[in-house]
C-alpha cells in the first residue's frame, strides 16, 4: 500500500500530478533535485536505523531464548551434589 493511498480523498493520478505541480511552483525547478536528494538520504538513514534496531531486537530475543532453554550447568551440578550428600549411602 502506498503512502499516497493513505491520504484521505486521494483517488489517483490526476491528484498526484496536481500536488507535484504545486510543489514545483512552491520550490522551483532548481530546488527540486536538492530536495529529492536530501529526502532520499533521509529515507536511507531511516531504513538503516530501522534495520539496525531490528537486528538488535533479534539478537536480544535469541539471547533470552538461549538462557531460558538451556539450564545453567552450575545449578544442575550443585543439585546433584546436594542430593548425593543428603541420601544415606
MOFENMO-V250362 format. One record per residue. N is the residue number from 1. D_LAST is the distance of its C-alpha to the last C-alpha in Angstrom with 1 decimal. Layout:
{{N | D_LAST} {N | D_LAST}}
This chain:
{{1 | 72.1} {2 | 74.4} {3 | 74.8} {4 | 78.5} {5 | 77.6} {6 | 75.7} {7 | 78.9} {8 | 80.4} {9 | 83.9} {10 | 83.5} {11 | 84.7} {12 | 85.1} {13 | 87.1} {14 | 90.2} {15 | 88.3} {16 | 86.2} {17 | 89.4} {18 | 91.0} {19 | 88.0} {20 | 88.2} {21 | 91.9} {22 | 91.5} {23 | 88.9} {24 | 91.4} {25 | 94.1} {26 | 91.9} {27 | 90.5} {28 | 93.1} {29 | 92.8} {30 | 91.9} {31 | 88.9} {32 | 87.3} {33 | 85.9} {34 | 84.4} {35 | 82.9} {36 | 81.5} {37 | 80.0} {38 | 78.3} {39 | 77.0} {40 | 75.5} {41 | 73.8} {42 | 72.5} {43 | 71.1} {44 | 69.5} {45 | 67.8} {46 | 66.6} {47 | 65.2} {48 | 63.5} {49 | 61.9} {50 | 60.8} {51 | 59.1} {52 | 57.4} {53 | 56.1} {54 | 54.9} {55 | 53.0} {56 | 51.4} {57 | 50.3} {58 | 48.9} {59 | 46.9} {60 | 45.4} {61 | 44.6} {62 | 42.8} {63 | 40.8} {64 | 39.8} {65 | 38.8} {66 | 36.7} {67 | 34.9} {68 | 34.2} {69 | 33.3} {70 | 30.9} {71 | 27.8} {72 | 27.3} {73 | 24.9} {74 | 23.7} {75 | 22.7} {76 | 20.6} {77 | 18.7} {78 | 18.2} {79 | 16.9} {80 | 14.3} {81 | 13.3} {82 | 13.2} {83 | 11.1} {84 | 8.3} {85 | 8.8} {86 | 9.1} {87 | 6.2} {88 | 3.7} {89 | 0.0}}
